């Protein structure tokens, strides 16, 4: 853990950890994130908050020109809370990395519950296993949440961070820290498999490939071997992976949603129609979001929002790491970059920001990687 700024009140680390637990247990409750906001005023300032202001500035502008002004301004207020909370937590997370403990505990609880659900199948919940899934898809575990896709996506987000945490744990005085991390990583793989979320599987695969990169080809070869073994010895995994996407009912359903969403983008290309307008259009399809992060942004905030978001991603990926940072810290930042990259790929088939937690996590990762809290000339 890095040295904490002396100006940080003594009670703030405890509130920070408590709030982290709270938002993981209640990922859809925007009000839970408010407790992070005081961190904006009690921490060292940072000049790297400007991208956040630019993003929220466009969000406010598009909300003012939305067909449903009141609802769009309400959505803007909610997004502002989540974005400022995430940025505040990310800046503080550079200095105090006890948030890793929260991720460890949440992962352990989720994995334990998923393994229990796997033992006591039938499906959890039954509605997530289609009638045409066949006997080879016996269940879809959800962990602490009631949605296997979101649980899978968060486990995929955690995986590279846990890998980076093994490096962090090597500096710990506790002998059990590194074995505990490795045990969590080992158990995360079956837990992720039992969600049977193909989007989460792809997100985890991309995150691991990005994290190891070209410099660790031996680990990439082991990853390929593990995937082959899983497909060979677990028929449900092979059946899920081998299914033709173009003939999948899920993909055909998404195509219909994307067509309706694009129609809204064509109608309001510059400033978007707002989330309420999108939900009204998708209502006949029994969907409340676009199942595509980038289409969702274009439909709600206009096509320029997608370009703005691309700029944020470019800034995040090009962050080289702060001068003087230790290898452990650079590893952790690399793990966070990999986690975000996995989510961005998942955004092709999922609308990530309809869940408050995933808005928070993006800005948490963005601030942790790009914000330099050591500079005071904001």
Legacy VTK file of the C-alpha trace (Angstrom):
# vtk DataFile Version 3.0
C-alpha trace
ASCII
DATASET POLYDATA
POINTS 378 float
0.000 0.000 0.000
1.337 3.409 -0.919
1.695 6.233 1.544
-1.575 8.108 1.987
-1.682 11.896 1.808
-1.524 13.431 5.288
-4.486 15.645 4.426
-6.715 12.598 4.049
-8.915 12.301 7.178
-8.326 9.246 9.347
-11.893 8.007 8.814
-11.736 8.072 4.989
-10.018 4.668 4.406
-12.749 2.922 6.431
-15.543 4.719 4.561
-13.821 3.959 1.262
-13.655 0.206 1.981
-17.223 0.101 3.326
-18.579 1.900 0.258
-16.702 -0.441 -2.069
-18.366 -3.420 -0.399
-21.735 -1.679 -0.571
-21.631 -0.920 -4.300
-20.564 -4.471 -5.156
-23.496 -5.860 -3.212
-25.903 -3.303 -4.710
-24.550 -2.710 -8.255
-27.818 -1.287 -9.601
-28.354 1.296 -6.823
-26.943 4.646 -7.964
-27.385 6.220 -4.529
-24.861 3.834 -2.963
-22.071 5.535 -4.910
-22.692 8.957 -3.345
-20.481 8.057 -0.385
-17.451 8.188 -2.708
-18.056 11.838 -3.636
-16.433 13.475 -0.565
-13.167 12.018 -1.814
-13.163 14.695 -4.529
-12.648 17.370 -1.880
-10.390 15.676 0.669
-7.765 14.285 -1.686
-4.939 15.851 -3.666
-6.277 17.531 -6.767
-5.486 16.362 -10.259
-5.395 18.165 -13.587
-6.260 14.919 -15.398
-9.933 15.306 -14.478
-10.493 17.421 -17.604
-11.542 14.455 -19.815
-14.293 13.708 -17.307
-15.531 17.303 -17.465
-15.491 17.200 -21.279
-17.495 13.961 -21.307
-20.062 15.240 -18.827
-20.201 18.548 -20.691
-21.308 16.778 -23.856
-23.699 14.605 -21.847
-25.329 17.739 -20.428
-25.521 19.399 -23.838
-27.140 16.348 -25.439
-29.548 16.033 -22.497
-30.688 19.641 -22.960
-31.567 18.921 -26.604
-33.216 15.579 -25.885
-36.926 15.078 -26.779
-37.573 14.236 -23.100
-35.677 16.977 -21.271
-36.676 16.068 -17.699
-35.821 12.383 -18.023
-32.536 13.115 -19.802
-31.436 15.588 -17.133
-32.273 12.989 -14.487
-30.111 10.462 -16.347
-27.342 13.057 -16.591
-27.476 13.622 -12.827
-27.220 9.893 -12.216
-24.289 9.514 -14.612
-22.501 12.492 -13.044
-22.710 10.897 -9.597
-21.317 7.608 -10.898
-18.554 9.224 -12.969
-17.347 11.546 -10.200
-17.560 8.684 -7.691
-15.515 6.409 -9.944
-12.908 9.076 -10.678
-12.590 9.966 -6.994
-12.208 6.305 -6.029
-9.650 5.746 -8.803
-7.436 8.638 -7.705
-7.544 7.432 -4.108
-7.004 3.850 -5.274
-3.575 4.892 -6.626
-2.427 5.567 -3.084
-4.359 3.029 -1.019
-4.721 -0.333 -2.732
-6.836 -1.964 -0.058
-9.638 -2.013 -2.614
-7.900 -5.173 -3.811
-9.000 -6.809 -0.567
-12.594 -5.959 -1.414
-12.248 -7.559 -4.829
-10.699 -10.652 -3.226
-13.495 -11.061 -0.697
-16.226 -10.402 -3.278
-14.600 -12.919 -5.637
-14.382 -15.542 -2.888
-18.043 -15.090 -1.932
-19.205 -15.166 -5.537
-17.119 -18.184 -6.467
-18.324 -20.085 -3.405
-21.950 -19.333 -4.208
-21.519 -20.241 -7.894
-19.960 -23.587 -7.015
-22.852 -24.220 -4.617
-25.338 -23.348 -7.353
-23.549 -25.727 -9.695
-23.972 -28.559 -7.182
-27.661 -27.951 -6.473
-28.767 -27.307 -10.105
-31.457 -27.001 -11.795
-30.874 -23.603 -13.367
-30.418 -20.389 -11.417
-32.629 -18.703 -12.529
-34.512 -20.952 -15.014
-35.371 -18.046 -17.324
-31.697 -17.711 -18.296
-31.612 -21.191 -19.820
-33.644 -21.278 -23.013
-35.927 -24.149 -23.928
-33.708 -24.977 -26.907
-30.492 -25.091 -24.857
-30.697 -28.852 -24.487
-29.314 -31.105 -21.825
-25.753 -29.905 -22.387
-26.534 -26.522 -20.796
-27.659 -27.647 -17.338
-27.707 -24.273 -15.558
-26.418 -20.708 -15.543
-24.990 -19.612 -12.221
-25.474 -16.018 -11.073
-23.415 -15.717 -7.886
-24.387 -12.765 -5.706
-26.357 -11.078 -8.505
-29.458 -12.201 -10.367
-27.904 -12.010 -13.832
-25.341 -14.535 -15.157
-24.099 -12.192 -17.905
-23.284 -9.387 -15.481
-21.730 -11.784 -12.993
-19.612 -13.277 -15.768
-18.537 -9.854 -17.026
-17.419 -8.799 -13.571
-15.488 -12.040 -13.051
-13.818 -11.363 -16.419
-13.010 -7.849 -15.150
-11.483 -9.285 -11.977
-9.292 -11.941 -13.599
-6.400 -9.750 -14.878
-6.531 -7.649 -11.704
-6.142 -10.778 -9.590
-3.217 -11.826 -11.777
-1.594 -8.438 -11.203
-2.392 -8.786 -7.509
-0.053 -11.755 -7.207
2.785 -9.326 -7.923
1.346 -6.938 -5.358
1.108 -9.781 -2.846
4.796 -10.658 -3.172
5.640 -7.538 -1.184
3.212 -8.444 1.599
4.474 -9.715 4.937
1.704 -12.356 5.009
2.822 -15.661 3.537
-0.685 -16.670 2.534
-1.333 -13.612 0.312
0.121 -14.963 -2.938
-1.311 -18.505 -2.493
-4.695 -16.930 -1.763
-4.537 -14.894 -4.987
-3.532 -17.951 -6.971
-6.324 -20.001 -5.436
-8.847 -17.311 -6.371
-7.553 -17.216 -9.949
-7.778 -21.007 -10.188
-11.387 -21.036 -8.903
-12.452 -18.022 -10.952
-12.084 -20.056 -14.150
-14.801 -22.670 -13.349
-16.992 -19.969 -11.795
-16.747 -17.974 -15.019
-17.496 -21.077 -17.069
-20.610 -21.848 -15.008
-22.163 -18.492 -15.935
-22.224 -19.799 -19.537
-21.923 -16.212 -20.722
-20.109 -16.282 -24.058
-19.667 -12.516 -23.932
-17.927 -12.831 -20.563
-15.743 -15.661 -21.869
-14.584 -13.526 -24.787
-14.005 -10.553 -22.453
-11.850 -12.690 -20.154
-9.879 -14.150 -23.081
-9.180 -10.711 -24.582
-8.223 -9.317 -21.173
-5.713 -12.111 -20.557
-4.179 -11.807 -24.026
-3.840 -8.036 -23.552
-2.385 -8.438 -20.049
0.319 -10.910 -21.047
0.947 -9.434 -24.487
3.767 -10.560 -26.717
6.265 -10.710 -23.888
4.748 -13.787 -22.211
4.094 -16.170 -25.089
4.508 -19.242 -22.862
1.495 -18.192 -20.784
-0.521 -17.544 -23.924
0.307 -21.048 -25.145
-0.874 -22.465 -21.814
-4.059 -20.452 -22.153
-4.749 -22.015 -25.556
-4.056 -25.468 -24.108
-6.446 -24.871 -21.207
-9.198 -23.748 -23.605
-8.733 -26.891 -25.703
-8.879 -29.108 -22.619
-12.030 -27.414 -21.360
-13.759 -27.898 -24.695
-12.606 -31.529 -24.843
-13.711 -32.568 -21.348
-16.736 -30.319 -20.672
-19.389 -30.943 -23.357
-21.551 -28.001 -22.274
-18.654 -25.599 -22.904
-17.892 -27.107 -26.303
-21.575 -26.955 -27.235
-21.815 -23.320 -26.151
-18.690 -22.308 -28.068
-19.412 -24.422 -31.132
-22.902 -23.059 -31.712
-23.219 -21.126 -34.979
-23.783 -17.485 -33.908
-25.757 -16.639 -37.055
-28.259 -19.363 -36.228
-28.478 -18.431 -32.571
-31.811 -17.082 -31.381
-29.942 -14.733 -29.050
-27.947 -13.157 -31.891
-31.017 -12.828 -34.134
-32.801 -11.105 -31.256
-29.896 -8.694 -30.866
-29.928 -7.910 -34.585
-33.568 -6.810 -34.293
-32.674 -4.617 -31.315
-29.738 -3.083 -33.182
-31.923 -2.256 -36.181
-34.435 -0.406 -33.996
-31.638 1.368 -32.130
-29.962 2.491 -35.339
-33.276 3.918 -36.530
-33.224 6.188 -33.465
-29.612 7.172 -34.204
-30.597 8.142 -37.745
-33.430 10.281 -36.377
-31.250 12.086 -33.782
-27.666 11.706 -35.082
-26.044 14.671 -33.313
-27.463 14.719 -29.789
-29.348 11.417 -29.500
-32.863 10.751 -28.345
-32.156 9.945 -24.698
-32.565 6.703 -22.798
-36.323 7.043 -22.337
-36.891 7.403 -26.076
-34.730 4.333 -26.681
-36.633 2.295 -24.097
-39.918 3.278 -25.718
-38.699 2.110 -29.127
-37.352 -1.173 -27.743
-40.417 -1.821 -25.600
-42.177 -4.063 -28.200
-39.022 -6.245 -28.259
-39.103 -6.563 -24.448
-35.701 -4.931 -24.155
-34.699 -1.846 -22.186
-31.236 -1.344 -23.698
-29.478 -1.784 -27.034
-27.244 -4.763 -26.146
-24.389 -2.797 -27.704
-22.477 -0.209 -25.714
-21.545 1.959 -28.685
-25.009 1.938 -30.264
-26.411 2.763 -26.831
-24.149 5.813 -26.549
-25.059 6.965 -30.073
-28.779 6.512 -29.463
-28.733 8.326 -26.114
-26.125 11.064 -26.700
-25.519 11.162 -30.459
-22.694 10.009 -32.702
-20.216 12.605 -31.336
-20.465 10.827 -27.967
-18.995 7.708 -29.565
-16.051 9.807 -30.804
-15.627 11.338 -27.351
-15.652 7.871 -25.835
-13.070 6.719 -28.369
-10.838 9.563 -27.188
-11.195 8.416 -23.585
-10.260 4.872 -24.563
-7.244 6.096 -26.554
-6.055 8.115 -23.566
-6.497 5.134 -21.270
-4.633 2.716 -23.519
-1.768 5.121 -24.251
-1.068 5.913 -20.605
2.539 4.732 -20.225
2.629 4.618 -16.441
3.906 7.351 -14.156
7.609 7.964 -13.839
9.054 6.485 -10.677
6.303 3.876 -10.367
7.310 0.490 -9.016
7.015 -2.688 -11.065
4.152 -3.819 -8.808
2.237 -0.621 -9.464
2.815 -0.793 -13.211
1.619 -4.412 -13.183
-1.550 -3.402 -11.385
-2.190 -0.626 -13.884
-1.604 -3.089 -16.717
-4.129 -5.426 -15.101
-6.644 -2.603 -14.874
-6.053 -1.694 -18.522
-6.620 -5.331 -19.497
-9.816 -5.477 -17.437
-11.199 -2.375 -19.177
-10.185 -3.674 -22.617
-12.111 -6.875 -21.953
-15.180 -4.840 -21.055
-14.849 -2.732 -24.197
-14.894 -5.878 -26.327
-17.899 -7.150 -24.372
-19.591 -3.860 -25.250
-20.115 -5.153 -28.786
-22.950 -7.368 -27.542
-23.788 -5.783 -24.178
-24.824 -2.299 -23.068
-22.337 -1.914 -20.241
-23.431 1.375 -18.715
-27.037 0.439 -18.044
-25.663 -0.984 -14.768
-24.355 1.774 -12.453
-21.467 -0.379 -11.234
-19.955 -0.658 -14.718
-20.063 3.137 -15.219
-18.244 3.468 -11.908
-15.663 0.804 -12.808
-14.798 2.471 -16.116
-14.066 5.805 -14.463
-12.346 4.068 -11.555
-9.962 2.378 -13.997
-9.590 5.525 -16.109
-8.564 7.634 -13.115
-6.290 4.993 -11.636
-4.388 4.703 -14.918
-4.362 8.270 -16.257
-4.771 10.658 -13.310
-1.569 11.905 -11.705
-2.537 12.872 -8.180
0.958 14.139 -7.427
0.451 17.267 -9.503
-1.314 20.100 -7.775
-1.741 22.744 -10.483
-5.306 21.830 -11.391
LINES 1 379
378 0 1 2 3 4 5 6 7 8 9 10 11 12 13 14 15 16 17 18 19 20 21 22 23 24 25 26 27 28 29 30 31 32 33 34 35 36 37 38 39 40 41 42 43 44 45 46 47 48 49 50 51 52 53 54 55 56 57 58 59 60 61 62 63 64 65 66 67 68 69 70 71 72 73 74 75 76 77 78 79 80 81 82 83 84 85 86 87 88 89 90 91 92 93 94 95 96 97 98 99 100 101 102 103 104 105 106 107 108 109 110 111 112 113 114 115 116 117 118 119 120 121 122 123 124 125 126 127 128 129 130 131 132 133 134 135 136 137 138 139 140 141 142 143 144 145 146 147 148 149 150 151 152 153 154 155 156 157 158 159 160 161 162 163 164 165 166 167 168 169 170 171 172 173 174 175 176 177 178 179 180 181 182 183 184 185 186 187 188 189 190 191 192 193 194 195 196 197 198 199 200 201 202 203 204 205 206 207 208 209 210 211 212 213 214 215 216 217 218 219 220 221 222 223 224 225 226 227 228 229 230 231 232 233 234 235 236 237 238 239 240 241 242 243 244 245 246 247 248 249 250 251 252 253 254 255 256 257 258 259 260 261 262 263 264 265 266 267 268 269 270 271 272 273 274 275 276 277 278 279 280 281 282 283 284 285 286 287 288 289 290 291 292 293 294 295 296 297 298 299 300 301 302 303 304 305 306 307 308 309 310 311 312 313 314 315 316 317 318 319 320 321 322 323 324 325 326 327 328 329 330 331 332 333 334 335 336 337 338 339 340 341 342 343 344 345 346 347 348 349 350 351 352 353 354 355 356 357 358 359 360 361 362 363 364 365 366 367 368 369 370 371 372 373 374 375 376 377
